[in-house]
Amino acid sequence: MAQNVSATGRTTVDQLREQASVVGQDVQELGRIAKSCASEGLHQGREKVEVWEKQMEDKVREKPMQAILIAAGIGCVLGFLLARR
């Protein structure tokens, strides 16, 4: 009877080790997938920022006085808001 319980215990431990190994492999795969998704998101974000930057440069070149006035207006508003603190 004692040998039967010991064998059952070893079988359970072996099953748990095998399940832990499978879970570990799944976690590693999820980590690789998450890394890939984050990398792709970062790449897409950079592309969007580069496009936006190019558009802003073009608009400033087309209308430099308007760009200066807008920047001055934003600076005045921020200065007013920060001075109120």
PyMOL Python script that loads the backbone (N, CA, C, O; Angstrom):
from pymol import cmd

cmd.read_pdbstr("""\
ATOM      1  N   MET A   1       0.821  -1.190   0.000  1.00  0.00           N
ATOM      2  CA  MET A   1       0.000   0.000   0.000  1.00  0.00           C
ATOM      3  C   MET A   1       0.867   1.257   0.000  1.00  0.00           C
ATOM      4  O   MET A   1       0.572   2.214  -0.716  1.00  0.00           O
ATOM      5  N   ALA A   2       1.952   1.259   0.814  1.00  0.00           N
ATOM      6  CA  ALA A   2       2.836   2.421   0.881  1.00  0.00           C
ATOM      7  C   ALA A   2       3.506   2.662  -0.466  1.00  0.00           C
ATOM      8  O   ALA A   2       3.700   3.809  -0.869  1.00  0.00           O
ATOM      9  N   GLN A   3       3.860   1.587  -1.162  1.00  0.00           N
ATOM     10  CA  GLN A   3       4.489   1.738  -2.467  1.00  0.00           C
ATOM     11  C   GLN A   3       3.505   2.335  -3.485  1.00  0.00           C
ATOM     12  O   GLN A   3       3.897   3.111  -4.356  1.00  0.00           O
ATOM     13  N   ASN A   4       2.250   1.969  -3.366  1.00  0.00           N
ATOM     14  CA  ASN A   4       1.218   2.474  -4.268  1.00  0.00           C
ATOM     15  C   ASN A   4       1.035   3.981  -4.077  1.00  0.00           C
ATOM     16  O   ASN A   4       0.914   4.725  -5.050  1.00  0.00           O
ATOM     17  N   VAL A   5       1.016   4.429  -2.806  1.00  0.00           N
ATOM     18  CA  VAL A   5       0.867   5.853  -2.507  1.00  0.00           C
ATOM     19  C   VAL A   5       2.097   6.604  -2.999  1.00  0.00           C
ATOM     20  O   VAL A   5       1.970   7.691  -3.561  1.00  0.00           O
ATOM     21  N   SER A   6       3.278   6.043  -2.797  1.00  0.00           N
ATOM     22  CA  SER A   6       4.515   6.680  -3.239  1.00  0.00           C
ATOM     23  C   SER A   6       4.546   6.802  -4.764  1.00  0.00           C
ATOM     24  O   SER A   6       4.954   7.835  -5.295  1.00  0.00           O
ATOM     25  N   ALA A   7       4.127   5.777  -5.452  1.00  0.00           N
ATOM     26  CA  ALA A   7       4.101   5.798  -6.911  1.00  0.00           C
ATOM     27  C   ALA A   7       3.078   6.820  -7.413  1.00  0.00           C
ATOM     28  O   ALA A   7       3.331   7.521  -8.393  1.00  0.00           O
ATOM     29  N   THR A   8       1.940   6.905  -6.755  1.00  0.00           N
ATOM     30  CA  THR A   8       0.912   7.871  -7.129  1.00  0.00           C
ATOM     31  C   THR A   8       1.423   9.286  -6.909  1.00  0.00           C
ATOM     32  O   THR A   8       1.171  10.174  -7.723  1.00  0.00           O
ATOM     33  N   GLY A   9       2.142   9.499  -5.809  1.00  0.00           N
ATOM     34  CA  GLY A   9       2.720  10.819  -5.521  1.00  0.00           C
ATOM     35  C   GLY A   9       3.726  11.225  -6.573  1.00  0.00           C
ATOM     36  O   GLY A   9       3.734  12.372  -7.020  1.00  0.00           O
ATOM     37  N   ARG A  10       4.583  10.285  -6.977  1.00  0.00           N
ATOM     38  CA  ARG A  10       5.574  10.586  -8.016  1.00  0.00           C
ATOM     39  C   ARG A  10       4.894  10.898  -9.348  1.00  0.00           C
ATOM     40  O   ARG A  10       5.308  11.805 -10.070  1.00  0.00           O
ATOM     41  N   THR A  11       3.854  10.141  -9.662  1.00  0.00           N
ATOM     42  CA  THR A  11       3.124  10.374 -10.905  1.00  0.00           C
ATOM     43  C   THR A  11       2.505  11.764 -10.898  1.00  0.00           C
ATOM     44  O   THR A  11       2.544  12.468 -11.907  1.00  0.00           O
ATOM     45  N   THR A  12       1.937  12.160  -9.770  1.00  0.00           N
ATOM     46  CA  THR A  12       1.333  13.490  -9.655  1.00  0.00           C
ATOM     47  C   THR A  12       2.402  14.567  -9.787  1.00  0.00           C
ATOM     48  O   THR A  12       2.185  15.568 -10.470  1.00  0.00           O
ATOM     49  N   VAL A  13       3.538  14.382  -9.154  1.00  0.00           N
ATOM     50  CA  VAL A  13       4.624  15.352  -9.243  1.00  0.00           C
ATOM     51  C   VAL A  13       5.121  15.441 -10.688  1.00  0.00           C
ATOM     52  O   VAL A  13       5.378  16.537 -11.186  1.00  0.00           O
ATOM     53  N   ASP A  14       5.256  14.317 -11.350  1.00  0.00           N
ATOM     54  CA  ASP A  14       5.694  14.324 -12.749  1.00  0.00           C
ATOM     55  C   ASP A  14       4.686  15.048 -13.645  1.00  0.00           C
ATOM     56  O   ASP A  14       5.062  15.792 -14.550  1.00  0.00           O
ATOM     57  N   GLN A  15       3.405  14.817 -13.376  1.00  0.00           N
ATOM     58  CA  GLN A  15       2.368  15.504 -14.154  1.00  0.00           C
ATOM     59  C   GLN A  15       2.416  17.013 -13.915  1.00  0.00           C
ATOM     60  O   GLN A  15       2.276  17.802 -14.850  1.00  0.00           O
ATOM     61  N   LEU A  16       2.614  17.400 -12.670  1.00  0.00           N
ATOM     62  CA  LEU A  16       2.698  18.825 -12.354  1.00  0.00           C
ATOM     63  C   LEU A  16       3.915  19.463 -13.021  1.00  0.00           C
ATOM     64  O   LEU A  16       3.826  20.578 -13.534  1.00  0.00           O
ATOM     65  N   ARG A  17       5.038  18.771 -13.016  1.00  0.00           N
ATOM     66  CA  ARG A  17       6.241  19.295 -13.674  1.00  0.00           C
ATOM     67  C   ARG A  17       5.998  19.470 -15.178  1.00  0.00           C
ATOM     68  O   ARG A  17       6.390  20.474 -15.772  1.00  0.00           O
ATOM     69  N   GLU A  18       5.342  18.468 -15.779  1.00  0.00           N
ATOM     70  CA  GLU A  18       5.058  18.543 -17.209  1.00  0.00           C
ATOM     71  C   GLU A  18       4.116  19.717 -17.509  1.00  0.00           C
ATOM     72  O   GLU A  18       4.320  20.446 -18.480  1.00  0.00           O
ATOM     73  N   GLN A  19       3.097  19.894 -16.682  1.00  0.00           N
ATOM     74  CA  GLN A  19       2.162  21.004 -16.881  1.00  0.00           C
ATOM     75  C   GLN A  19       2.861  22.349 -16.684  1.00  0.00           C
ATOM     76  O   GLN A  19       2.595  23.307 -17.410  1.00  0.00           O
ATOM     77  N   ALA A  20       3.756  22.412 -15.697  1.00  0.00           N
ATOM     78  CA  ALA A  20       4.506  23.647 -15.464  1.00  0.00           C
ATOM     79  C   ALA A  20       5.400  23.961 -16.649  1.00  0.00           C
ATOM     80  O   ALA A  20       5.567  25.123 -17.019  1.00  0.00           O
ATOM     81  N   SER A  21       5.970  22.930 -17.240  1.00  0.00           N
ATOM     82  CA  SER A  21       6.814  23.124 -18.423  1.00  0.00           C
ATOM     83  C   SER A  21       5.990  23.665 -19.594  1.00  0.00           C
ATOM     84  O   SER A  21       6.435  24.564 -20.308  1.00  0.00           O
ATOM     85  N   VAL A  22       4.809  23.123 -19.784  1.00  0.00           N
ATOM     86  CA  VAL A  22       3.927  23.589 -20.859  1.00  0.00           C
ATOM     87  C   VAL A  22       3.519  25.040 -20.617  1.00  0.00           C
ATOM     88  O   VAL A  22       3.525  25.857 -21.538  1.00  0.00           O
ATOM     89  N   VAL A  23       3.166  25.351 -19.377  1.00  0.00           N
ATOM     90  CA  VAL A  23       2.786  26.729 -19.040  1.00  0.00           C
ATOM     91  C   VAL A  23       3.966  27.673 -19.279  1.00  0.00           C
ATOM     92  O   VAL A  23       3.787  28.776 -19.797  1.00  0.00           O
ATOM     93  N   GLY A  24       5.153  27.246 -18.908  1.00  0.00           N
ATOM     94  CA  GLY A  24       6.344  28.066 -19.137  1.00  0.00           C
ATOM     95  C   GLY A  24       6.565  28.334 -20.617  1.00  0.00           C
ATOM     96  O   GLY A  24       6.904  29.452 -21.005  1.00  0.00           O
ATOM     97  N   GLN A  25       6.377  27.327 -21.433  1.00  0.00           N
ATOM     98  CA  GLN A  25       6.522  27.506 -22.881  1.00  0.00           C
ATOM     99  C   GLN A  25       5.459  28.458 -23.424  1.00  0.00           C
ATOM    100  O   GLN A  25       5.744  29.291 -24.285  1.00  0.00           O
ATOM    101  N   ASP A  26       4.229  28.330 -22.913  1.00  0.00           N
ATOM    102  CA  ASP A  26       3.149  29.232 -23.343  1.00  0.00           C
ATOM    103  C   ASP A  26       3.457  30.677 -22.955  1.00  0.00           C
ATOM    104  O   ASP A  26       3.217  31.596 -23.737  1.00  0.00           O
ATOM    105  N   VAL A  27       3.982  30.873 -21.766  1.00  0.00           N
ATOM    106  CA  VAL A  27       4.324  32.221 -21.317  1.00  0.00           C
ATOM    107  C   VAL A  27       5.432  32.808 -22.195  1.00  0.00           C
ATOM    108  O   VAL A  27       5.380  33.984 -22.555  1.00  0.00           O
ATOM    109  N   GLN A  28       6.413  32.007 -22.533  1.00  0.00           N
ATOM    110  CA  GLN A  28       7.485  32.480 -23.416  1.00  0.00           C
ATOM    111  C   GLN A  28       6.931  32.874 -24.784  1.00  0.00           C
ATOM    112  O   GLN A  28       7.332  33.892 -25.348  1.00  0.00           O
ATOM    113  N   GLU A  29       6.017  32.075 -25.312  1.00  0.00           N
ATOM    114  CA  GLU A  29       5.416  32.387 -26.609  1.00  0.00           C
ATOM    115  C   GLU A  29       4.596  33.677 -26.527  1.00  0.00           C
ATOM    116  O   GLU A  29       4.655  34.509 -27.432  1.00  0.00           O
ATOM    117  N   LEU A  30       3.840  33.842 -25.454  1.00  0.00           N
ATOM    118  CA  LEU A  30       3.079  35.079 -25.273  1.00  0.00           C
ATOM    119  C   LEU A  30       4.016  36.279 -25.166  1.00  0.00           C
ATOM    120  O   LEU A  30       3.699  37.357 -25.670  1.00  0.00           O
ATOM    121  N   GLY A  31       5.143  36.109 -24.526  1.00  0.00           N
ATOM    122  CA  GLY A  31       6.131  37.178 -24.433  1.00  0.00           C
ATOM    123  C   GLY A  31       6.664  37.560 -25.803  1.00  0.00           C
ATOM    124  O   GLY A  31       6.822  38.743 -26.105  1.00  0.00           O
ATOM    125  N   ARG A  32       6.941  36.565 -26.628  1.00  0.00           N
ATOM    126  CA  ARG A  32       7.415  36.852 -27.996  1.00  0.00           C
ATOM    127  C   ARG A  32       6.344  37.578 -28.805  1.00  0.00           C
ATOM    128  O   ARG A  32       6.648  38.511 -29.548  1.00  0.00           O
ATOM    129  N   ILE A  33       5.101  37.152 -28.662  1.00  0.00           N
ATOM    130  CA  ILE A  33       3.999  37.801 -29.384  1.00  0.00           C
ATOM    131  C   ILE A  33       3.833  39.244 -28.916  1.00  0.00           C
ATOM    132  O   ILE A  33       3.669  40.150 -29.733  1.00  0.00           O
ATOM    133  N   ALA A  34       3.875  39.458 -27.599  1.00  0.00           N
ATOM    134  CA  ALA A  34       3.737  40.818 -27.059  1.00  0.00           C
ATOM    135  C   ALA A  34       4.872  41.712 -27.541  1.00  0.00           C
ATOM    136  O   ALA A  34       4.644  42.871 -27.887  1.00  0.00           O
ATOM    137  N   LYS A  35       6.074  41.191 -27.565  1.00  0.00           N
ATOM    138  CA  LYS A  35       7.221  41.967 -28.038  1.00  0.00           C
ATOM    139  C   LYS A  35       7.050  42.347 -29.505  1.00  0.00           C
ATOM    140  O   LYS A  35       7.335  43.477 -29.900  1.00  0.00           O
ATOM    141  N   SER A  36       6.583  41.396 -30.304  1.00  0.00           N
ATOM    142  CA  SER A  36       6.366  41.656 -31.720  1.00  0.00           C
ATOM    143  C   SER A  36       5.293  42.724 -31.921  1.00  0.00           C
ATOM    144  O   SER A  36       5.463  43.621 -32.748  1.00  0.00           O
ATOM    145  N   CYS A  37       4.194  42.638 -31.177  1.00  0.00           N
ATOM    146  CA  CYS A  37       3.115  43.625 -31.291  1.00  0.00           C
ATOM    147  C   CYS A  37       3.596  45.005 -30.858  1.00  0.00           C
ATOM    148  O   CYS A  37       3.280  46.005 -31.504  1.00  0.00           O
ATOM    149  N   ALA A  38       4.349  45.064 -29.781  1.00  0.00           N
ATOM    150  CA  ALA A  38       4.862  46.353 -29.304  1.00  0.00           C
ATOM    151  C   ALA A  38       5.819  46.956 -30.315  1.00  0.00           C
ATOM    152  O   ALA A  38       5.792  48.163 -30.556  1.00  0.00           O
ATOM    153  N   SER A  39       6.654  46.133 -30.902  1.00  0.00           N
ATOM    154  CA  SER A  39       7.605  46.616 -31.899  1.00  0.00           C
ATOM    155  C   SER A  39       6.871  47.159 -33.120  1.00  0.00           C
ATOM    156  O   SER A  39       7.233  48.211 -33.648  1.00  0.00           O
ATOM    157  N   GLU A  40       5.848  46.449 -33.566  1.00  0.00           N
ATOM    158  CA  GLU A  40       5.066  46.893 -34.729  1.00  0.00           C
ATOM    159  C   GLU A  40       4.325  48.192 -34.405  1.00  0.00           C
ATOM    160  O   GLU A  40       4.266  49.097 -35.239  1.00  0.00           O
ATOM    161  N   GLY A  41       3.767  48.286 -33.211  1.00  0.00           N
ATOM    162  CA  GLY A  41       3.078  49.514 -32.810  1.00  0.00           C
ATOM    163  C   GLY A  41       4.025  50.699 -32.759  1.00  0.00           C
ATOM    164  O   GLY A  41       3.672  51.799 -33.183  1.00  0.00           O
ATOM    165  N   LEU A  42       5.215  50.483 -32.249  1.00  0.00           N
ATOM    166  CA  LEU A  42       6.218  51.541 -32.197  1.00  0.00           C
ATOM    167  C   LEU A  42       6.610  51.982 -33.605  1.00  0.00           C
ATOM    168  O   LEU A  42       6.754  53.175 -33.872  1.00  0.00           O
ATOM    169  N   HIS A  43       6.780  51.024 -34.490  1.00  0.00           N
ATOM    170  CA  HIS A  43       7.146  51.337 -35.878  1.00  0.00           C
ATOM    171  C   HIS A  43       6.046  52.171 -36.550  1.00  0.00           C
ATOM    172  O   HIS A  43       6.338  53.165 -37.214  1.00  0.00           O
ATOM    173  N   GLN A  44       4.796  51.767 -36.376  1.00  0.00           N
ATOM    174  CA  GLN A  44       3.676  52.507 -36.959  1.00  0.00           C
ATOM    175  C   GLN A  44       3.579  53.906 -36.358  1.00  0.00           C
ATOM    176  O   GLN A  44       3.312  54.873 -37.070  1.00  0.00           O
ATOM    177  N   GLY A  45       3.795  54.012 -35.058  1.00  0.00           N
ATOM    178  CA  GLY A  45       3.761  55.319 -34.406  1.00  0.00           C
ATOM    179  C   GLY A  45       4.834  56.249 -34.947  1.00  0.00           C
ATOM    180  O   GLY A  45       4.578  57.427 -35.193  1.00  0.00           O
ATOM    181  N   ARG A  46       6.021  55.722 -35.129  1.00  0.00           N
ATOM    182  CA  ARG A  46       7.108  56.535 -35.680  1.00  0.00           C
ATOM    183  C   ARG A  46       6.777  57.027 -37.084  1.00  0.00           C
ATOM    184  O   ARG A  46       7.030  58.181 -37.429  1.00  0.00           O
ATOM    185  N   GLU A  47       6.205  56.129 -37.889  1.00  0.00           N
ATOM    186  CA  GLU A  47       5.835  56.522 -39.252  1.00  0.00           C
ATOM    187  C   GLU A  47       4.806  57.650 -39.232  1.00  0.00           C
ATOM    188  O   GLU A  47       4.916  58.605 -40.001  1.00  0.00           O
ATOM    189  N   LYS A  48       3.814  57.543 -38.360  1.00  0.00           N
ATOM    190  CA  LYS A  48       2.775  58.580 -38.271  1.00  0.00           C
ATOM    191  C   LYS A  48       3.370  59.911 -37.823  1.00  0.00           C
ATOM    192  O   LYS A  48       3.003  60.966 -38.340  1.00  0.00           O
ATOM    193  N   VAL A  49       4.287  59.857 -36.863  1.00  0.00           N
ATOM    194  CA  VAL A  49       4.923  61.086 -36.385  1.00  0.00           C
ATOM    195  C   VAL A  49       5.760  61.715 -37.494  1.00  0.00           C
ATOM    196  O   VAL A  49       5.757  62.936 -37.651  1.00  0.00           O
ATOM    197  N   GLU A  50       6.465  60.910 -38.250  1.00  0.00           N
ATOM    198  CA  GLU A  50       7.272  61.436 -39.350  1.00  0.00           C
ATOM    199  C   GLU A  50       6.400  62.101 -40.413  1.00  0.00           C
ATOM    200  O   GLU A  50       6.756  63.155 -40.940  1.00  0.00           O
ATOM    201  N   VAL A  51       5.255  61.485 -40.729  1.00  0.00           N
ATOM    202  CA  VAL A  51       4.329  62.081 -41.695  1.00  0.00           C
ATOM    203  C   VAL A  51       3.795  63.403 -41.151  1.00  0.00           C
ATOM    204  O   VAL A  51       3.759  64.403 -41.868  1.00  0.00           O
ATOM    205  N   TRP A  52       3.381  63.408 -39.878  1.00  0.00           N
ATOM    206  CA  TRP A  52       2.855  64.621 -39.253  1.00  0.00           C
ATOM    207  C   TRP A  52       3.916  65.724 -39.239  1.00  0.00           C
ATOM    208  O   TRP A  52       3.609  66.884 -39.513  1.00  0.00           O
ATOM    209  N   GLU A  53       5.153  65.366 -38.921  1.00  0.00           N
ATOM    210  CA  GLU A  53       6.244  66.341 -38.892  1.00  0.00           C
ATOM    211  C   GLU A  53       6.460  66.955 -40.279  1.00  0.00           C
ATOM    212  O   GLU A  53       6.636  68.167 -40.407  1.00  0.00           O
ATOM    213  N   LYS A  54       6.446  66.115 -41.305  1.00  0.00           N
ATOM    214  CA  LYS A  54       6.631  66.603 -42.681  1.00  0.00           C
ATOM    215  C   LYS A  54       5.495  67.548 -43.067  1.00  0.00           C
ATOM    216  O   LYS A  54       5.736  68.581 -43.692  1.00  0.00           O
ATOM    217  N   GLN A  55       4.267  67.204 -42.703  1.00  0.00           N
ATOM    218  CA  GLN A  55       3.125  68.067 -43.005  1.00  0.00           C
ATOM    219  C   GLN A  55       3.258  69.419 -42.304  1.00  0.00           C
ATOM    220  O   GLN A  55       2.975  70.461 -42.896  1.00  0.00           O
ATOM    221  N   MET A  56       3.687  69.398 -41.053  1.00  0.00           N
ATOM    222  CA  MET A  56       3.852  70.648 -40.305  1.00  0.00           C
ATOM    223  C   MET A  56       4.949  71.509 -40.934  1.00  0.00           C
ATOM    224  O   MET A  56       4.790  72.724 -41.054  1.00  0.00           O
ATOM    225  N   GLU A  57       6.043  70.895 -41.329  1.00  0.00           N
ATOM    226  CA  GLU A  57       7.124  71.644 -41.983  1.00  0.00           C
ATOM    227  C   GLU A  57       6.627  72.299 -43.268  1.00  0.00           C
ATOM    228  O   GLU A  57       6.937  73.457 -43.550  1.00  0.00           O
ATOM    229  N   ASP A  58       5.858  71.548 -44.035  1.00  0.00           N
ATOM    230  CA  ASP A  58       5.327  72.091 -45.290  1.00  0.00           C
ATOM    231  C   ASP A  58       4.405  73.284 -45.021  1.00  0.00           C
ATOM    232  O   ASP A  58       4.472  74.293 -45.723  1.00  0.00           O
ATOM    233  N   LYS A  59       3.551  73.166 -44.011  1.00  0.00           N
ATOM    234  CA  LYS A  59       2.620  74.259 -43.696  1.00  0.00           C
ATOM    235  C   LYS A  59       3.370  75.494 -43.215  1.00  0.00           C
ATOM    236  O   LYS A  59       3.010  76.618 -43.565  1.00  0.00           O
ATOM    237  N   VAL A  60       4.409  75.289 -42.416  1.00  0.00           N
ATOM    238  CA  VAL A  60       5.196  76.429 -41.928  1.00  0.00           C
ATOM    239  C   VAL A  60       5.902  77.107 -43.095  1.00  0.00           C
ATOM    240  O   VAL A  60       5.993  78.334 -43.136  1.00  0.00           O
ATOM    241  N   ARG A  61       6.402  76.323 -44.041  1.00  0.00           N
ATOM    242  CA  ARG A  61       7.074  76.907 -45.209  1.00  0.00           C
ATOM    243  C   ARG A  61       6.080  77.667 -46.101  1.00  0.00           C
ATOM    244  O   ARG A  61       6.423  78.693 -46.688  1.00  0.00           O
ATOM    245  N   GLU A  62       4.847  77.151 -46.196  1.00  0.00           N
ATOM    246  CA  GLU A  62       3.833  77.810 -47.017  1.00  0.00           C
ATOM    247  C   GLU A  62       3.370  79.134 -46.401  1.00  0.00           C
ATOM    248  O   GLU A  62       3.157  80.120 -47.108  1.00  0.00           O
ATOM    249  N   LYS A  63       3.218  79.138 -45.075  1.00  0.00           N
ATOM    250  CA  LYS A  63       2.676  80.318 -44.387  1.00  0.00           C
ATOM    251  C   LYS A  63       3.494  80.607 -43.127  1.00  0.00           C
ATOM    252  O   LYS A  63       3.036  80.327 -42.019  1.00  0.00           O
ATOM    253  N   PRO A  64       4.691  81.158 -43.281  1.00  0.00           N
ATOM    254  CA  PRO A  64       5.561  81.370 -42.120  1.00  0.00           C
ATOM    255  C   PRO A  64       4.993  82.395 -41.121  1.00  0.00           C
ATOM    256  O   PRO A  64       5.135  82.209 -39.913  1.00  0.00           O
ATOM    257  N   MET A  65       4.358  83.465 -41.603  1.00  0.00           N
ATOM    258  CA  MET A  65       3.825  84.472 -40.698  1.00  0.00           C
ATOM    259  C   MET A  65       2.695  83.891 -39.848  1.00  0.00           C
ATOM    260  O   MET A  65       2.623  84.154 -38.647  1.00  0.00           O
ATOM    261  N   GLN A  66       1.834  83.120 -40.451  1.00  0.00           N
ATOM    262  CA  GLN A  66       0.748  82.487 -39.710  1.00  0.00           C
ATOM    263  C   GLN A  66       1.320  81.543 -38.649  1.00  0.00           C
ATOM    264  O   GLN A  66       0.812  81.499 -37.529  1.00  0.00           O
ATOM    265  N   ALA A  67       2.352  80.802 -38.981  1.00  0.00           N
ATOM    266  CA  ALA A  67       2.967  79.877 -38.028  1.00  0.00           C
ATOM    267  C   ALA A  67       3.560  80.638 -36.847  1.00  0.00           C
ATOM    268  O   ALA A  67       3.435  80.207 -35.701  1.00  0.00           O
ATOM    269  N   ILE A  68       4.213  81.782 -37.130  1.00  0.00           N
ATOM    270  CA  ILE A  68       4.800  82.591 -36.052  1.00  0.00           C
ATOM    271  C   ILE A  68       3.706  83.131 -35.144  1.00  0.00           C
ATOM    272  O   ILE A  68       3.846  83.098 -33.921  1.00  0.00           O
ATOM    273  N   LEU A  69       2.614  83.631 -35.729  1.00  0.00           N
ATOM    274  CA  LEU A  69       1.520  84.181 -34.932  1.00  0.00           C
ATOM    275  C   LEU A  69       0.838  83.108 -34.081  1.00  0.00           C
ATOM    276  O   LEU A  69       0.488  83.357 -32.927  1.00  0.00           O
ATOM    277  N   ILE A  70       0.655  81.937 -34.643  1.00  0.00           N
ATOM    278  CA  ILE A  70       0.058  80.842 -33.872  1.00  0.00           C
ATOM    279  C   ILE A  70       0.969  80.448 -32.712  1.00  0.00           C
ATOM    280  O   ILE A  70       0.500  80.252 -31.591  1.00  0.00           O
ATOM    281  N   ALA A  71       2.267  80.332 -32.980  1.00  0.00           N
ATOM    282  CA  ALA A  71       3.222  79.976 -31.919  1.00  0.00           C
ATOM    283  C   ALA A  71       3.237  81.043 -30.834  1.00  0.00           C
ATOM    284  O   ALA A  71       3.295  80.720 -29.648  1.00  0.00           O
ATOM    285  N   ALA A  72       3.186  82.324 -31.233  1.00  0.00           N
ATOM    286  CA  ALA A  72       3.172  83.412 -30.253  1.00  0.00           C
ATOM    287  C   ALA A  72       1.891  83.360 -29.425  1.00  0.00           C
ATOM    288  O   ALA A  72       1.927  83.562 -28.212  1.00  0.00           O
ATOM    289  N   GLY A  73       0.769  83.094 -30.070  1.00  0.00           N
ATOM    290  CA  GLY A  73      -0.501  82.995 -29.350  1.00  0.00           C
ATOM    291  C   GLY A  73      -0.489  81.860 -28.338  1.00  0.00           C
ATOM    292  O   GLY A  73      -0.943  82.027 -27.206  1.00  0.00           O
ATOM    293  N   ILE A  74       0.020  80.728 -28.736  1.00  0.00           N
ATOM    294  CA  ILE A  74       0.107  79.578 -27.823  1.00  0.00           C
ATOM    295  C   ILE A  74       1.039  79.917 -26.661  1.00  0.00           C
ATOM    296  O   ILE A  74       0.750  79.581 -25.512  1.00  0.00           O
ATOM    297  N   GLY A  75       2.146  80.576 -26.957  1.00  0.00           N
ATOM    298  CA  GLY A  75       3.079  80.971 -25.904  1.00  0.00           C
ATOM    299  C   GLY A  75       2.437  81.936 -24.918  1.00  0.00           C
ATOM    300  O   GLY A  75       2.648  81.814 -23.711  1.00  0.00           O
ATOM    301  N   CYS A  76       1.657  82.890 -25.412  1.00  0.00           N
ATOM    302  CA  CYS A  76       0.973  83.841 -24.524  1.00  0.00           C
ATOM    303  C   CYS A  76      -0.035  83.133 -23.630  1.00  0.00           C
ATOM    304  O   CYS A  76      -0.107  83.404 -22.432  1.00  0.00           O
ATOM    305  N   VAL A  77      -0.806  82.234 -24.209  1.00  0.00           N
ATOM    306  CA  VAL A  77      -1.806  81.492 -23.420  1.00  0.00           C
ATOM    307  C   VAL A  77      -1.114  80.651 -22.351  1.00  0.00           C
ATOM    308  O   VAL A  77      -1.531  80.660 -21.193  1.00  0.00           O
ATOM    309  N   LEU A  78      -0.077  79.935 -22.722  1.00  0.00           N
ATOM    310  CA  LEU A  78       0.652  79.122 -21.730  1.00  0.00           C
ATOM    311  C   LEU A  78       1.282  80.005 -20.649  1.00  0.00           C
ATOM    312  O   LEU A  78       1.244  79.671 -19.465  1.00  0.00           O
ATOM    313  N   GLY A  79       1.857  81.125 -21.065  1.00  0.00           N
ATOM    314  CA  GLY A  79       2.437  82.049 -20.091  1.00  0.00           C
ATOM    315  C   GLY A  79       1.390  82.578 -19.120  1.00  0.00           C
ATOM    316  O   GLY A  79       1.646  82.682 -17.920  1.00  0.00           O
ATOM    317  N   PHE A  80       0.239  82.903 -19.625  1.00  0.00           N
ATOM    318  CA  PHE A  80      -0.854  83.393 -18.775  1.00  0.00           C
ATOM    319  C   PHE A  80      -1.296  82.310 -17.790  1.00  0.00           C
ATOM    320  O   PHE A  80      -1.483  82.576 -16.603  1.00  0.00           O
ATOM    321  N   LEU A  81      -1.458  81.093 -18.297  1.00  0.00           N
ATOM    322  CA  LEU A  81      -1.905  79.998 -17.432  1.00  0.00           C
ATOM    323  C   LEU A  81      -0.861  79.651 -16.366  1.00  0.00           C
ATOM    324  O   LEU A  81      -1.218  79.374 -15.221  1.00  0.00           O
ATOM    325  N   LEU A  82       0.405  79.663 -16.728  1.00  0.00           N
ATOM    326  CA  LEU A  82       1.449  79.338 -15.751  1.00  0.00           C
ATOM    327  C   LEU A  82       1.647  80.462 -14.752  1.00  0.00           C
ATOM    328  O   LEU A  82       2.013  80.202 -13.605  1.00  0.00           O
ATOM    329  N   ALA A  83       1.415  81.705 -15.154  1.00  0.00           N
ATOM    330  CA  ALA A  83       1.572  82.836 -14.237  1.00  0.00           C
ATOM    331  C   ALA A  83       0.476  82.850 -13.169  1.00  0.00           C
ATOM    332  O   ALA A  83       0.681  83.394 -12.084  1.00  0.00           O
ATOM    333  N   ARG A  84      -0.643  82.280 -13.454  1.00  0.00           N
ATOM    334  CA  ARG A  84      -1.769  82.253 -12.509  1.00  0.00           C
ATOM    335  C   ARG A  84      -1.515  81.339 -11.344  1.00  0.00           C
ATOM    336  O   ARG A  84      -2.199  81.455 -10.327  1.00  0.00           O
ATOM    337  N   ARG A  85      -0.590  80.457 -11.436  1.00  0.00           N
ATOM    338  CA  ARG A  85      -0.297  79.512 -10.347  1.00  0.00           C
ATOM    339  C   ARG A  85       0.407  80.254  -9.302  1.00  0.00           C
ATOM    340  O   ARG A  85       0.766  79.681  -8.273  1.00  0.00           O
TER     341      ARG A  85
END
""", "prot")
cmd.dss("prot")
cmd.show_as("cartoon", "prot")
cmd.util.cbc("prot")
cmd.orient("prot")
